Amino acid sequence: MDFTQLIGFFIFLTVFTMGFWLLIFALTFIVPYWLFGTFMENMKLRKEAKKNKQ
């Protein structure tokens, strides 16, 4: 393995690792935050609709 192949391998490893951790971050923080926000917004809209109906 010569130097250019080694550099290419390290670049691939870096990009792959960054993508892996970005995926982990998205699955553990961004998606639950998005789902919880959607749930809370729907609850607020239902409460307002119920209040306006009466």
C-alpha positions as CSV (number, residue, x, y, z in Angstrom):
1,M,0.0,0.0,0.0
2,D,1.6,3.2,-1.1
3,F,1.2,6.7,0.4
4,T,-1.7,7.8,-1.8
5,Q,-3.7,4.7,-1.0
6,L,-3.1,5.2,2.7
7,I,-4.2,8.9,2.5
8,G,-7.4,7.7,0.5
9,F,-8.1,5.1,3.2
10,F,-7.8,7.6,6.0
11,I,-10.0,10.1,4.2
12,F,-12.6,7.3,3.7
13,L,-12.3,6.3,7.3
14,T,-12.8,9.9,8.4
15,V,-15.9,10.5,6.2
16,F,-17.4,7.1,7.3
17,T,-16.8,7.8,11.0
18,M,-18.3,11.3,10.7
19,G,-21.4,9.9,8.9
20,F,-21.8,7.2,11.6
21,W,-21.7,9.7,14.5
22,L,-24.0,12.1,12.6
23,L,-26.5,9.2,12.2
24,I,-26.2,8.3,15.9
25,F,-26.8,11.9,16.8
26,A,-29.8,12.2,14.5
27,L,-31.4,9.0,15.9
28,T,-30.9,9.9,19.5
29,F,-31.6,13.6,19.7
30,I,-33.1,15.1,16.5
31,V,-35.8,12.5,15.7
32,P,-37.1,12.3,19.3
33,Y,-37.1,16.1,19.6
34,W,-39.0,16.3,16.3
35,L,-41.6,13.7,17.3
36,F,-42.1,15.2,20.8
37,G,-42.6,18.7,19.2
38,T,-45.1,17.4,16.8
39,F,-47.0,15.6,19.6
40,M,-47.1,18.8,21.7
41,E,-48.2,20.9,18.8
42,N,-51.0,18.5,18.0
43,M,-52.1,18.5,21.6
44,K,-52.2,22.3,21.7
45,L,-54.2,22.5,18.5
46,R,-56.7,19.9,19.8
47,K,-57.0,21.9,23.0
48,E,-57.7,25.1,21.0
49,A,-60.2,23.4,18.8
50,K,-62.0,22.0,21.8
51,K,-62.0,25.4,23.4
52,N,-63.3,27.1,20.3
53,K,-66.0,24.5,19.8
54,Q,-67.6,25.2,23.2
